[in-house]
Amino acid sequence: MRAHRPAASPARTLAAAIAAVAGLGVYVDVQRRGVGLLVAGVVFVILVMALLVATALARQMSRPLSDL
C-alpha cells in the first residue's frame, strides 16, 4: 500500500511555473538563433546559385563577340 504524498504547496507550484517560463525564454532565444542561421544559409545558397547562373549566361552571351 502506498502512502499518499501531501499536496504541493502553492510556493512550490509557483516556483515550478517560473522555472518553466524561464526555460521557455531560453528555448525561444535558441530557436530564434536557429531560424536566423537557417535564413542566412538559404540567402547564401541563393546568392551562390545566382552568381553561377550569371557567370554561365555572361560566358554564353560574350561568345559571339569573341568570334568577331
N, C-alpha and C positions, 0 to 999 in steps of 0.2 A: 504494500500500500504506500502511495506517495504522500508526502506531506505537502500541503499547499503553501506556496510562497505568498508572502503578503504583497498586496498590490504595490506597484511602483509609485513612489511619491511624485507629486507634481514637479518638484525641482529636478528630479532625475529625468522625467519625461521632457521637460523644457530644455535641459542640457543636451539630451539626445537630439532634439529637434534643431537646436542651434548648431550642433556639430554637423548634422546632415545638411543644413543650409550652407554652412561654411564649405563643406565638401563639394557641394554643387557649384559654388563660386569658383573653386579651383578647376572643376571639370569644364566649366564654361570657358575659362581662360585657356585651358589646354585645347579645347575644341576650336576656339576662335583662332588660335595659332595654327592648328592643323588646316583649317579652311583657308587661312591666308597663304600657307605654303602650297596648298593644292592649287589655288588661283594663280600664284606666281609661277608654278610649274607649267600649268596649262598655257599661260601667256608666253612663257619662254619657248615652249614647243611650237606654238603658232608662229612666233617670230622667226624661229629657225626654219620652219617649213616655208614661210613667205620668202625668206632670203634665198632658199634653194630654188624655189619656183621662179623668182625674179631673175636669178643668175641664169637659169636654163633658158628663160624667154629672151633675155638680153643676148645670149650667145646665138640663139636661132635668128633673131632679128638682125644681128650685125653680120651674119654670114654672107648675105647677098652683097653687102658693101665690100667685103674683102675680095669678092670675085671680080669687082670692077677693077 
